[in-house]
Amino acid sequence: MKVVEAPVAKKAPKELVKHGDIRVDDYYWMNDREDPEVIAHLEKENAYYAALTDHTKEFQTVLFEEMKGRIKEDDASVPYKENGYWYVTRYETGKEYPIYSRHKESLDAPEEIIFNCNEMAEGHEFFNLGGIGVSPDNKLAAFGVDTVSRRQYTLQIKNLDTGEVLADKIDNTTGGAVWANDNETMFYSKKDPVTLRSDKIYRHRLGTPTSEDELVFHEADETFGTFVYKSKSDKYIIIGSYSTLTSEYQILNADDPNGKFKVFSPRSRGLEYSISHYGDSFYVLTNKDEATNFKLMKLGEVNTSSENWEEFIPHRENVLLEDVEIFKEYFVLSERENGLNRLKINRWDGKDAYYLPFESETYTANVSTNPDFNTEILRYSYNSLGTPASVIDFNMRTQEKEIKKEQEVLGGKFDKADYVEKRVWATARDGVKVPMSIIHHKNTKLSPDTPILQYAYGSYGATIDPYFSTVRLSLLDRGFAYALTHIRGGQYLGRPWYEDGKLLKKKNTFTDFIDCSKFLIESNYTSADHLYAMGGSAGGLLMGAVVNMAPKLYNGVIAAVPFVDVVTTMLDDSIPLTTGEYDEWGNPNEKEYYDYMKSYSPYDNVEAKEYPNMLVTTGLHDSQVQYFEPAKWVAKLRELKTDKNLLLFDINMDAGHGGASGRFEALKEVAKEYAFLLDLEGKTE
């Protein structure tokens, strides 16, 4: 095999000084996306990746075709009814993008195609349609288009009767718009062009120049973002402001679109709340008065500030109240207890509340799309690590359920009885029990020779629930087990689980993952020669921290779009997301947080030592984690690591944080990742 030299990045030392501490960044020059030298270096990295994985090219194709072959190409969503129309999203064989359509009153009525994204995407390397919003009279649809993958959408309006796209065109929006009840006025949010923070809400009237749109709200606090939506009751236009720890809402009667928004309850640091409207009341999901796991409050429509909120569902120490879905005769609570989703059906008159029964410990059940207020049918979704996703209509009065759709797994081989699912608990170094959801093929016996892919995220209170994946079958059917690790920093075990993995407790996230890895090895489920770790974005930070702290536990690691230069990014308030994240990571302008961040930041802690085999991925246009973070990290690893293990860097020069935009193009990226893992195990078919 031809010897290919790894790219060596030039060093241009830059001193970064804070709190009297000097950090030297040799690769800071990579921050300029417009610099031809930066592009040339990234292209060298891609050429190196291509050369070292050339022997897996055919296998990548096999994996891609196999994954694609399990997917029903001419698939369609379960129709849902809203305002007199049945809406369907469907795909056609061989096409990458969805078609959005509707039928008036009955599914037997002629199909009206609203948007065919395959036609709209022609000529674009990347395409995403966002935020379709249909006017109350069903005649107009606002929609956003992103063709760069920086989540900056151009907002337009389509006449659904004639098919004409109106002249109104608004750049740099979040993609969606909300219609007032007059069918002429809409509200939308725009982004700061540099930081991409959603910071302004505008009012637009049809037929008027967009340059004359009225700014109705400017979120001046750089740690907050803002958004706008309509209540399910259709009575209110609602502006929300949010930071990691604090929220605030403003309301406007949708029949009075030219009116002035009224603050619902003023922001108070640490007070989180969200609002739903029903009848003559509002219902508020909140952590007020130290309700760590949240409670539900009720109040009238006039005096809405927090001193008027009355308890409706009390706070519970062991149950996280995640959401409420409101219907005319029922309300449904989404709860989490001991890590497991629960759906509780309640009548407004207080009679006969009950939980939907779920058997497994490795499942996910969520309230689905329920735009119809006047119905006794709850639509929810269910799946588990080994059970394909189902969409279920449940009659809350008769308690009868109808499975509207179960995800089809094509290819002729899948039988859910062939897979073993279980939940296990590892003990972390501080004595805390950390759960993992595991799946493997029944013919795969867990032993020191068994390859396991251990996955986690562990930030922002985001819970990665156990979910079914047709793609993952390509690993499971080749002898891999998969371990989804529910570490602190997520909310799997309630809000305290999140609080215990952020700010000055962030390292619990990393040590939990490492301690779970040790558990897998000590339990003889695998060994360090066959254990693999994977995470993306903030989960990529996790990977960076883990390979610095415990590199010998893993044979291979995949860090996707990783957030690895924590200190530098959090000190640069021009970078998208930075200021809004101080409540998650801390503000390094304060020395205590600076020192703590620096102690775990992957880029700052690369050392001259052996690292596992690694695959790092990024997108040049990523707006969430800028491409230069992994680029600098890889350059520093190449300079300092003392092993001969693989260090591969794959840059998608056309995409952003979510990767490729087509449903099948994205599979090619997964095929690359799986080929990397399987190749390390000597599996090439």
RAQUIWO-V388001 format. One record per backbone hydrogen bond with DSSP energy under -0.5 kcal/mol. CO is the residue of the C=O (numbers start at 1). NH is the residue of the N-H. If there is no record, write none. Layout:
BEGIN
co,nh
CO,NH
CO,NH
END
This chain:
BEGIN
co,nh
7,9
10,12
14,25
15,17
16,23
18,21
21,18
21,23
23,16
23,25
24,26
25,14
25,28
26,12
27,30
28,31
29,32
31,33
32,35
35,38
35,39
36,40
37,41
38,42
39,43
40,44
41,45
42,46
43,47
44,48
45,49
46,50
47,51
48,52
49,53
51,54
53,56
54,57
56,60
57,61
58,62
59,63
60,64
61,65
62,66
63,67
64,68
65,69
66,70
67,70
68,71
70,410
71,73
72,75
73,75
75,91
80,87
82,85
84,105
85,82
85,87
86,103
87,80
88,90
88,101
89,77
90,99
92,95
96,663
98,117
99,90
99,101
100,114
100,115
101,88
102,112
103,86
103,105
104,106
106,109
111,113
112,102
112,114
115,100
115,117
116,119
116,120
117,121
119,122
121,124
128,146
130,144
131,177
133,142
135,138
139,160
139,161
140,135
141,158
142,133
143,156
144,130
145,154
146,128
147,126
151,153
153,155
153,173
154,145
155,170
156,143
157,166
158,141
158,160
159,163
164,159
164,166
168,157
170,155
172,191
173,153
176,189
178,187
180,183
184,206
185,180
186,204
187,178
188,202
189,174
190,199
190,200
192,196
195,577
197,192
197,199
198,226
199,219
200,190
201,216
201,217
202,188
203,214
204,186
205,208
209,212
210,213
214,203
214,216
217,201
218,220
220,222
221,224
225,242
227,240
229,238
231,234
235,254
236,231
237,252
238,229
238,240
239,250
240,227
241,248
242,225
246,243
248,241
249,264
249,265
250,239
251,262
252,237
253,256
254,181
256,259
262,251
268,271
270,272
271,247
272,287
274,285
276,283
278,281
280,301
281,278
282,299
283,276
283,285
284,286
284,297
285,274
286,295
287,291
290,292
291,294
293,321
295,286
296,312
296,313
297,284
298,310
299,282
302,304
305,308
306,309
310,298
313,296
316,319
318,338
319,316
319,321
320,322
320,336
323,334
325,332
329,348
330,327
331,346
332,325
333,335
333,344
334,322
334,323
335,342
336,320
337,340
340,337
342,335
342,344
343,345
343,356
344,333
345,354
346,331
347,350
351,347
354,345
362,385
364,383
366,381
368,370
371,373
373,328
373,375
376,378
376,396
377,379
378,380
378,394
379,368
380,392
381,366
382,390
383,364
386,388
387,384
389,407
390,382
390,392
391,404
391,405
392,380
392,394
393,395
393,402
394,378
394,396
395,399
400,395
402,393
402,404
405,391
408,410
415,418
416,419
418,442
420,440
422,438
424,436
426,428
426,434
428,431
432,428
434,426
435,486
436,424
436,438
437,484
438,422
439,482
440,420
441,444
443,445
444,446
447,450
451,481
452,454
452,532
453,455
453,483
454,534
455,485
459,462
462,464
463,465
469,473
470,473
471,474
472,475
472,476
473,477
475,478
475,480
476,479
481,453
482,439
482,484
483,455
483,485
484,437
484,486
485,487
487,490
489,461
490,489
491,494
494,497
494,498
495,498
495,499
496,500
497,489
498,501
499,502
502,505
503,506
505,508
506,509
506,510
507,511
508,512
509,513
510,514
511,515
512,516
513,517
514,518
515,519
516,520
517,521
518,522
519,523
520,525
520,526
521,524
525,447
527,530
527,531
530,452
531,555
531,556
532,454
533,558
534,456
535,560
536,539
537,540
537,541
537,563
538,542
539,543
540,544
541,545
542,546
543,547
544,548
545,549
546,550
550,553
551,554
555,613
556,533
557,559
557,615
558,535
558,560
559,617
560,537
562,564
564,566
564,603
565,569
566,570
567,571
568,572
569,572
571,573
572,575
575,578
578,581
579,582
580,244
581,584
581,585
581,586
582,586
584,503
586,588
587,590
590,593
590,594
591,595
592,596
593,597
594,598
595,599
596,600
597,600
597,601
601,605
602,605
603,606
607,609
609,642
613,557
614,648
615,559
616,650
617,561
617,562
618,652
619,622
624,626
626,629
626,630
627,631
628,632
629,633
630,634
631,635
632,636
633,637
634,638
635,639
636,640
637,641
646,614
648,616
649,651
650,618
650,652
651,653
652,620
652,655
655,621
656,659
659,656
662,666
664,668
665,668
665,669
666,669
666,670
667,671
668,672
669,673
670,674
671,675
672,676
673,677
674,678
675,679
676,680
677,681
678,683
679,682
682,684
END
